[in-house]
């Protein structure tokens, strides 16, 4: 059971745009338009897909006034911020990372 839960979290963490969406919401932008306008190159279609995934994983909840971060979404955003700090601290800048 524990391994399955880890796979679910890993699936969320590897998806493009998820960190940016959670970060934007953590900064107080909860409406669809506010989230979309704050993330360069994110399309309407992709934002819709990602918000649906985040809802399915219980990271966000849709309300009448927009979206709110649930506990898991807030904690994942903290994880992404921590990973970004590690990258800034330990990884060499301007290095091509294989995709």
KARA-V916005 format. One record per backbone hydrogen bond with DSSP energy under -1.0 kcal/mol. NH is the residue of the N-H (numbers start at 0). CO is the residue of the C=O. Records with the same first field share a line. If there is no record, write none. Layout:
NH: CO / CO
//
This chain:
4: 0
5: 1
6: 2
7: 3
8: 4
9: 5
10: 6
11: 7
12: 8
13: 9
20: 16
21: 17
22: 18
23: 19
24: 20
25: 21
26: 22
27: 24
28: 23
34: 30
35: 31
36: 32
37: 33
38: 35
41: 38
46: 42
47: 43
48: 44
49: 45
50: 46
51: 47
52: 48
53: 49
54: 50
55: 51
56: 52
57: 54
58: 53
59: 53
60: 67
62: 65
66: 29
67: 60
69: 58
73: 69
74: 70
75: 71
76: 72
77: 73
78: 74
79: 75
80: 76
81: 77
82: 78
83: 79
84: 80
85: 81
86: 82
87: 83
88: 84
89: 85
90: 86
//
